[in-house]
Amino acid sequence: MPTVADPTLTGLAPVADEHVRILILGSFPGAASLAAQQYYAHPRNALWPILSALTEEDLVSLPYAQRLPRLLSHRIGLWDVLGTCEREGSLDSAIRKPAANDFARLRELCPLLETVGFNGQTSGKFAQQFAERGYRTVVLPSTSPAHASLSFEQKLASWRSLMDLHEHVHGSADRRPR
């Protein structure tokens, strides 16, 4: 946690392994996620319900410690574009002094990674960097409850493009759990 002397916040470790083919990158964990040390911990964040629909597995009802290996079994990983920043509250617009994560590690950490989905416009600013490194990229609507201009159904329809982009190359067999 930040202090008056050092107001810098540190993000979460990547949820990824050598089998990950799709990586979802957020901007930086919100206050609820940092407090819980869990990705997308805010109860109204739509990421876990969306991933449940995309994987056809009820990840929402699982304890967090069980969600992560199940998500990885679908070859999907999670991380954020920022490793550290200063911020009051949870809004991306309040981020100050951002420092990106070490993306050079991705080839080592996730050698099969091909598709990167950006959860919202803030993380989407990094899409070009990933495209230049040969990854397929898609910028998706934010799952944050602060991004309420789209309904859950509209967000889900957009997020299906992440799986569609990946399946276009690999077919649906690649989505099956290991």
C-alpha positions, 0 to 999 in steps of 0.5 A: 500500500502507498504511504505519504512518503511513497504514494506509488501503487504496485500492480498484480503479478501476471496470471499466465503460463507457457500454455497461454494463447490469449492474454487480457490486459487491463490498465491497472487494478482498481482499489478493490482489486489491490485491497483483495490482491485479485484481478477484477475484484469489484463485484460489479466488474463484468470481466468474470461474467464475460469470461464465464460466457466466453469459456462456457464455464461458471468462473464467477461462482468459483473461489478466486484461487480456483478461477485462475487455474480454470482460466489458464486451462482455457489458455487465457491469461490476465495482466495489466499494462501498468506495473506501477502508478500513483492514483487516488481511487480507481479511475484510469483518469486519476492515474499519475506517473504510470510505468509500464510492465516489462512486456519483453518477458512475455515471449519467455513467460507465454511462448505460445501467446498470439492474441492480446485483448485490451480491456478498455481504452487506457490499456488499448493505447498499448495495442500498437506496441503489441501489434508491432511485435507480431501479436493479434490485438483487439481493443475491447470495451472496459468491463469496469462498472464505471464504463456504464454506457454499454449494457452487459449484453453489448459488452459481451458481444464485443468481447466475443470478437476476442475469441472469434479472432483467435478461433479464426486461426485455430478453430474452436478445439483450441478453447477446450480445457486441458 
